[in-house]
Amino acid sequence: MSRARAAQVLQQPERADADELHLHRRVAPRDLLLALTYVVVPFSILVQRLTIGAVARRAA
């Protein structure tokens, strides 16, 4: 197979692959917001926990 043909095949995914992976479905806004919340809340708690010591030392 030539390089040009290989590049063309790689750029155009087969429809069966998209159907198997459910790539054609869209995420509902509510589900996206919920997923982002599950990421943002633990991240913010972790950052606050890691920085509170430095803030307390500077304030003292």
MIDOSE-1310 file (N, C-alpha, C; in nm, 2 decimals, decimal comma, always signed):
residues 60
msra	+0,09/-0,12/+0,00/+0,00/+0,00/+0,00/+0,09/+0,12/+0,00; +0,05/+0,22/-0,08/+0,14/+0,34/-0,09/+0,11/+0,43/+0,03; +0,20/+0,52/+0,05/+0,19/+0,61/+0,17/+0,07/+0,70/+0,15; +0,04/+0,75/+0,03/-0,08/+0,83/+0,01/-0,21/+0,75/+0,04
raaq	-0,21/+0,63/+0,00/-0,33/+0,55/+0,03/-0,35/+0,52/+0,18; -0,23/+0,49/+0,24/-0,24/+0,47/+0,39/-0,28/+0,59/+0,46; -0,24/+0,71/+0,42/-0,28/+0,83/+0,49/-0,43/+0,86/+0,47; -0,48/+0,82/+0,35/-0,62/+0,84/+0,32/-0,70/+0,75/+0,40
vlqq	-0,66/+0,63/+0,42/-0,73/+0,53/+0,50/-0,74/+0,57/+0,64; -0,63/+0,62/+0,69/-0,62/+0,67/+0,83/-0,70/+0,79/+0,86; -0,72/+0,87/+0,76/-0,80/+1,00/+0,78/-0,95/+0,97/+0,77; -0,99/+0,86/+0,72/-1,14/+0,84/+0,70/-1,17/+0,71/+0,78
pera	-1,22/+0,73/+0,91/-1,26/+0,61/+0,99/-1,38/+0,54/+0,92; -1,38/+0,41/+0,94/-1,49/+0,34/+0,89/-1,62/+0,36/+0,97; -1,73/+0,35/+0,90/-1,86/+0,38/+0,97/-1,89/+0,28/+1,08; -1,85/+0,16/+1,06/-1,87/+0,05/+1,16/-1,79/+0,08/+1,29
dade	-1,67/+0,14/+1,28/-1,60/+0,18/+1,40/-1,67/+0,28/+1,47; -1,72/+0,38/+1,40/-1,80/+0,49/+1,47/-1,92/+0,44/+1,54; -1,99/+0,34/+1,48/-2,11/+0,29/+1,54/-2,07/+0,20/+1,66; -1,97/+0,13/+1,65/-1,93/+0,05/+1,77/-1,89/+0,13/+1,89
lhlh	-1,82/+0,24/+1,86/-1,78/+0,33/+1,97/-1,88/+0,43/+2,01; -1,99/+0,44/+1,95/-2,10/+0,53/+1,98/-2,05/+0,67/+1,97; -1,97/+0,70/+1,87/-1,92/+0,84/+1,85/-2,02/+0,93/+1,79; -2,13/+0,88/+1,74/-2,23/+0,96/+1,68/-2,32/+1,02/+1,78
rrva	-2,32/+0,97/+1,90/-2,41/+1,02/+2,00/-2,35/+1,14/+2,07; -2,44/+1,23/+2,11/-2,40/+1,35/+2,17/-2,42/+1,34/+2,32; -2,34/+1,41/+2,40/-2,36/+1,41/+2,54/-2,46/+1,51/+2,58; -2,55/+1,48/+2,67/-2,65/+1,57/+2,71/-2,59/+1,68/+2,80
prdl	-2,63/+1,80/+2,79/-2,57/+1,91/+2,87/-2,57/+1,87/+3,02; -2,67/+1,81/+3,07/-2,68/+1,78/+3,21/-2,57/+1,67/+3,25; -2,55/+1,58/+3,16/-2,45/+1,47/+3,19/-2,31/+1,53/+3,18; -2,29/+1,63/+3,09/-2,16/+1,69/+3,08/-2,13/+1,77/+3,21
llal	-2,23/+1,85/+3,25/-2,21/+1,93/+3,37/-2,19/+1,84/+3,50; -2,25/+1,73/+3,50/-2,23/+1,64/+3,61/-2,09/+1,58/+3,61; -2,05/+1,54/+3,50/-1,91/+1,48/+3,48/-1,81/+1,59/+3,52; -1,82/+1,71/+3,47/-1,73/+1,82/+3,50/-1,73/+1,85/+3,65
tyvv	-1,84/+1,84/+3,72/-1,85/+1,86/+3,86/-1,77/+1,75/+3,94; -1,78/+1,63/+3,89/-1,71/+1,52/+3,96/-1,56/+1,54/+3,94; -1,51/+1,61/+3,84/-1,37/+1,64/+3,83/-1,33/+1,76/+3,90; -1,40/+1,87/+3,89/-1,37/+2,00/+3,95/-1,37/+2,00/+4,10
vpfs	-1,47/+1,94/+4,16/-1,48/+1,94/+4,31/-1,36/+1,87/+4,37; -1,33/+1,75/+4,34/-1,21/+1,69/+4,40/-1,08/+1,76/+4,37; -1,07/+1,81/+4,25/-0,95/+1,89/+4,22/-0,93/+2,01/+4,30; -1,04/+2,09/+4,32/-1,03/+2,21/+4,41/-1,01/+2,17/+4,55
ilvq	-1,06/+2,06/+4,60/-1,04/+2,02/+4,74/-0,89/+1,98/+4,75; -0,84/+1,91/+4,66/-0,69/+1,87/+4,66/-0,60/+2,00/+4,66; -0,63/+2,09/+4,57/-0,55/+2,21/+4,56/-0,56/+2,29/+4,69; -0,68/+2,31/+4,75/-0,69/+2,38/+4,88/-0,61/+2,31/+4,99
rlti	-0,62/+2,18/+4,99/-0,55/+2,10/+5,09/-0,40/+2,12/+5,08; -0,35/+2,12/+4,96/-0,20/+2,13/+4,94/-0,15/+2,27/+4,97; -0,24/+2,37/+4,95/-0,19/+2,51/+4,97/-0,22/+2,57/+5,11; -0,30/+2,51/+5,19/-0,34/+2,57/+5,32/-0,22/+2,58/+5,41
gava	-0,12/+2,49/+5,40/+0,00/+2,49/+5,49/+0,08/+2,62/+5,46; +0,10/+2,64/+5,33/+0,18/+2,76/+5,29/+0,11/+2,89/+5,33; -0,02/+2,89/+5,31/-0,09/+3,01/+5,35/-0,08/+3,04/+5,50; -0,09/+2,93/+5,58/-0,09/+2,94/+5,72/+0,05/+2,99/+5,77
rraa	+0,16/+2,94/+5,70/+0,29/+2,98/+5,74/+0,32/+3,12/+5,71; +0,27/+3,17/+5,59/+0,29/+3,31/+5,56/+0,21/+3,40/+5,65; +0,09/+3,36/+5,70/+0,01/+3,44/+5,78/+0,07/+3,45/+5,92; +0,14/+3,35/+5,97/+0,19/+3,35/+6,10/+0,32/+3,44/+6,12
